[in-house]
Each structure stands twice: as structure tokens, then as C-alpha cells.
Amino acid sequence: MIARHLRRPVPGIRLVAIANRTLAPALAALGGHDVAIPTTLAELEEMIDRHQPCAVSDPQLVCAAPSVDVVVEATGSIEAGAAVVLAALHHRKHVVLFNAELDATLGPLLKAEADRARVILTNTDGDEPGVAFTLLCYLRSIGLRPVAAGNLKGLLDPRRTPDTQREFARRHGLNPRAAAAFADGSKLSCESVVLANATGFPVGRRGMFGPRCATVADLASQLPLDRLLEHGLVDFALGTAPGTGAFVLTYDDDPARCRDFEYFKLGPGPLHAFSTPYHVPPVQLAATILAAARRGAATIAPLGAPVAEVATLAKRDLRPGERLDGIGGFTVYGAIENAVPFAAARLLPLGVSPDCIVQRAVRQDEPLTYDDVALPPERLCDHLRAEQARRFHLPLSP
């Protein structure tokens, strides 16, 4: 979808290459006609100079190419995605993360590495965290006080699996695992961590409140006001038409201004709900690319240390010896939790759960800890999680 949009073309952006482990999907995304397949950096640079789109199987080539300004990391993988981002930062490329799973797991560390390289690392406009944060920044810029932000969600069922979502995925051209991650709340939790880390807003409880609301305005009476005023909250609204997009709640207790807001159909206050009732990630992503390359600006990025994390919960009863299959699979799902209690309980991050071996019986909906699993040997993500803990003086969970 990203490639289809950028091939239009978009003013100021030229899609020069796609890196994919297998070339066929990259060739198809580039239209399949007059696509070069360079195997060396010199060949890639020559094709870029000729304005010939390229498909490569080695992402290191696009990360190292002098002509490339921005790398979009869109794998949805933690391990492979982290390696690509680090390579791109090493070569001083701006990085757009179309990968909420990676951002939620290692975003604070990767942002610190980008700062050190003096380049931009950012999540994207069009995905809900970027949509919410863009709206929040606008509201702050006109003098309002945001106290909550989050997604508008149409469906949430932690029992969903690739099997239950297979037909939906087929109709919409999706991977069934991706469709399961959307439905079971795992992707929602990853996106909410991205937003929490950018705003400093925590969650009110593990998994968030997620009130069912007919309209966005109903949120004003569904979230705890004292928590909103104390430190703000990241949360979501379930079933709110149109079931997609993002919201921001603002607070204003001045009676005269509240009368003004009510006149403009925003309710009596003191909480007022604003929303963006759409998100089109592969289209809006172009704005993030241009902001990074032209203005050196991030759409949404961590402020510093993690504010929240994604815990790993059992999707069904798990037995010793089972291998976890990660986000969007059959064994586990994710739920957002604040970073301090997350670390104190030694909870297992959803992003590092794939291929972990269960060491004891775990009941359905029970959170897994590092003590409950054996980690695969010598993974980059585990080393980077340890480095993130050291960098921000956090308890070292493993």
C-alpha cells in the first residue's frame, strides 16, 4: 500500500528501492515493470541515478546507499526491524517506523541512537498514534490543555487468532496474523505505548479502560477526571462511530469559555472531545517522510524513558514446553501496562515473546514473566532491551 501510493508520485518524494527477503513481493509492489535488481551498492546507486526503481533482498544496501535520505521500516518484526533501523542510523539516514511493535519494544533506545546520529527517528502520521499526537499538538498550539488521547476502536476480542480472522484477511489482502493482532488488542496496545511514550501520559490500568461509547463526546463522562487532571491518560474508545481514527480530550474549567464550547456543539465541559475520524497510514505516511527529510521534524517519537510497555498474556492455557508464537498468533496477546509496575513484576514484553519456551503452566489471561519462559539464545532484541534498561536506569528484567 505504501509503494502504491508513493509511486503516484508524491511531490518531493521518490521511491527508489524496496528491500525484502524474497524479491517477488518487492517486484510486485514496484509494479513489476522495468524494475532493476542490483546486488551491490555501486549498482544500486547507478540505478537510482537512472531513476530506475530497484528491488533488493539485502536491506543493508538501501541503508548504506548515499542517495537514500529516508528509510521506511515496515516489517512488523522486532528482530529484523531493529537490525535495519540500527544500520540506517549508522549511515545517518532518517528512519520512519511503520512498525508499532518495534517502537513499543525498543523505541526509546532507538530514538536515543537517532539523536546521537543527529537524524530523525519517528513513527508515522496516518497510524493512530501519529494521528492522535498531531491532533494533540495542534490543540496545545491554540491554548487548550489535552488530558487524554487514544484510538477509536471498532472491535476488541483477545480470543481472536489467525484462524478466526482468515476470511477477513483474505477479503482485505492482509496477513491473517496481522488481522488477528488488530482484533485481539495487541496492535492497539503497541500503538498506545507509542502514544504514551510521546506524551508522557500513562494508562489508568493494565489494558486501559476502553469504555464503549456511541460518540466521542461520551468519553468525557467515561474516564476518571481525577486521573486525567493528575497526569493525563492514554486510552481508547470502543465502538465509537466511525470505529477508526483518534481522539483527544481537553480540560477547561472556566465557565465563560465552557459556554463558548457548548455553543459550538462541544458539550458543557469541563472536558471536551476532539477527534480525527479517519486514518490512512500508507497515504499520510508521506507527510512524515517529508517532515523528517525537509524540516528535521518527527511526527511522533519517545520523550525519553519508557512510560508504558506491552505485557504478554496467555491467549489460552499454556503448558510447559510450548513455544510462544508472538503477536497475532495462537498463544499470546498483548496488554499495555505502565513501565514501573511492568519492570517491578518482571513482565515479559510482547515484542520479545516470539520463540520463547514456556517453563511452567500458565492460565488463560495470566501475564507471563521472564521467570515463566526460556529465551532463545543470542537475540539482538534481548541485547537491546538490556541496553535500553541501562540507558534509562530501569530494572533489568531478564
C-alpha angles and dihedrals in degrees: 000000000000092000093047090055098043091049090065080072115249114216110260096012130091119186102217104170147002121208117205132158090238116039100214097077091045091050091049092049090053092052097260095252125108093350117155123218105206119184100190135051091244091053091048092051091048092053092047089052088052091050090240114145115237138211118200134174095211114072090196088075095061091042092054100039110115091213094059115094102174132028118202109207106205107155100109085221125123100201099040093035093053091052091051093048093049091049092049092049091048088058091045097247123152110245128213111197111214083170115091090176092062093041091052092049104040107002097118092053094044090049089053090051091050090051089052090051090046093235134114125264112184144158114232142267110240095044110094098254091054092044092050094045093048090052091045092052091049092051091049090049091059093050103265126132114234113206102168139023139173152112133318102226128194101190137018124177119147090200094068116117137176087270095055091046099042097102093045089050092049092052093051100036094248135141107256090230091055090049090050091050090053093050102040095054098250095113090043090055093048091050091047091053089053089053094044092051091051098045102032088234113140127205123262093228140347108297092013127255096274098186118202106242133178091207135016089246089065089070089074090073098035104062124068108262095205091057092047092053094043098057111333125252140242110217143134140239117230123215095000112151125281087023094219138075131044142282140209126198119209129194128220124159098181106118095213094050090045089056088053091052092048091052088056091053097256095121133252096292154175081171118046125189124220124180146179104218098203143044125192105178101183091050101039091044087080090070090056092050091052094045092053096045101038104030103022088235131141121220092209129348138153118282093215131289118031114278094186140009137199113250122208115237128185112256088199136357108301127210129210110271096031118132116228115232099201133220117006094011139113102266111048145017133195134249126183118243132176113265099240099055088037091060094040091056092044089233118186113246113235090227093063096040099092112110094004112141117231112237101188139020111282122193125227112280092011114132116242121228131200087258090061097060145044113231121227112254124267103355121168092222092059092050090048093048088054091049091049090053091051094044093054098032094246127153109273101240101196 
